[in-house]
Amino acid sequence: MLRFLFRRLLVAIPTLFLVITVAFFMMRAAPGSPFVNERQLSPQIEAVVMAKFGMDKPLHEQYVDYLSGVVKGDFGPSLKYRDKSVLDILNENYKVSLILGGVSILLAAMIGMSLGVIAALRQNRIADYFTMGVAILGVCIPTFVTAPLLVMVFASKLGWLPTAGWNGGALANLILPITVLALPQIAIISRLTRAGMIEVLRSNYIRTARSKGLPESLIVRKHALRAAILPLVSYLGPAAAGLLTGSLVVEKIFNLPGLGKFFVISALQRDYTVVMGMVIVYALLILVLNLIADMIYAALDPRVRLS
Amino acid sequence: MIPGSPQRAELLQKAVKGRSLWDDARRRLLSNKAAVAGMIVLALMVLVAVIGPFLVPFHYDTVTKPDVWAAPGVGGHLMGADSLGRDLLARLIAGLGVSLAIGLVATSVSLVIGVLWGAIAGYVGGRVDEVMMRIVDTLYSLPFIFFVILLMVTFGRNIFLIFLAIGAVEWLTMSRIVRGQTLSLKQKEFVEAARAAGLSSSQIILKHIVPNLLGPVVVYVTLTIPAIIIAESFLSFLGLGVQPPMASLGTLISAGAQDMEIAPWLLIFPSLTMIITLMAFNFIGDGLRDALDPKDR
């Protein structure tokens, strides 16, 4: 296990390095500059500002400077927000994304798996048709449709929940955004679980377990589920990374101060260092979550050897 | 049975009429009610998008002051009118056309790049494969929105570049699927036969590998088109996609969400259109997968 982890980390480092390199040069190749404002800076002042951030040097030197900073854990200062470092900004905004993304993916995994198992056990009966019908709807209704519709019903018409805002993470403010984020995931997860479960329930070792006289609930929980959720595990890694780095649409509609919104604003304003910081966080999350997914996969499926 | 007897000839003729994989798949697909319904709905949608603009008495961009916020049915506006008095039905038809066109063009772009990339990586193998797939891994680890914003600011907000931008990002999964298939195809005898016949690698890839990839690729395409329609709407929702006065399903839903307190129909009709379109694609995709992949049944 340790050797596997070590080898995977060795492969992850060059990937991360490539991601940083590609993102850095793509970012710089795009026209525009962080210092172009409504108020035009005089060339002298602009030169001073550029020098202050080391942007007067040739691009490859800046790249080397940036890389050596990142290796030491220094992501540099924000080019737009005075006196704030990239880490400050990430620090201020990650909580919202973490809570929203984490809670919704966990909820979605629990609800989706339960629904998928129920549908598989009642295959081609009403419960199955009903859950899969709902799941199809969940896949087909994008978040930017569900979000305004739910706001219209539960906030504007019924007045049960606030329309938008973070409000220090109050539960009432979280319900709608989490629901919106979780619904499509529930749909996908329940479909994956159902498909896996149906396939596994037909296999020989389940027949063996049944013929031994094991109770059905034990067969489902101990024998079938383990193998049935294998495809789900590989899906959850990237899905969780996407949710944890913030869902732009949900943050925009509910006016939440999360990472996703910050990312778009920074990219549009060419706040190079902040964008790079977020790209690195995203890539790290993908790498780490995929690694975790592979380890869970191996733990669930003894045929997979980690080597 | 006597050789040369009429019965034998008859039997032979029957035997010659074998069912190909595609015949089987077509029969399975056509017996899948949801998939057939999806195809009919989709055909209707395309028809509406193409001839609809000639049937609706309004232009999607004609501003009429007295019709501002007209409710459905008022002033001849079947689906009502928006904040500028523009007919929603006309805008919806125009937007549906734009969304479908974006889905089609962007999918074609991602199809060409993804299939060629995956087939070359899988067929050539070795170091080339490693480098090509490492590039795919790297691009996977960059957020989608990052590419899109950079392409936007580099080339301006041009609708054709939106097609290209989305297609250029969506090919990654396609290339992985194709590479996996190619790896197994290349062990087959017919590829060896082609190589023995002296065909070059590029001829083998284009004439022998790619046609045999069709099954999984077709299934994935029917799932990519709705994904791209969602991606475009998502960009339009963030103000990065189709620019006014042009409409797409995304811009209409986005505008509708802003005005839903005053005019809920502006949100409801575009949302319904989007959901129905996506469902049609999903049913066709599921049906195709069942039809082309019998082991899953």
Interface residues (C-beta under 8 A of the other chain):
Chain A: P14 T15 L16 L18 V19 V22 A23 M26 M27 A29 A30 P31 G32 I136 L137 V139 C140 I141 P142 F144 V145 A147 P148 L149 V151 M152 S156 A195 E199 T245 L248 V249 K252 I253 G260 F263 V264 A267 L268 V275 M278 V279 Y282 A283 I286 L287
Chain B: R134 D137 T138 L139 Y140 S141 L142 P143 I145 F146 F147 I149 L150 V153 T154 P226 I230 S233 F234 F237 L238 G250 I253 S254 G256 A257 M260 E261 P264 L267 S271 M274 I275 L278 M279 N282 F283 D296
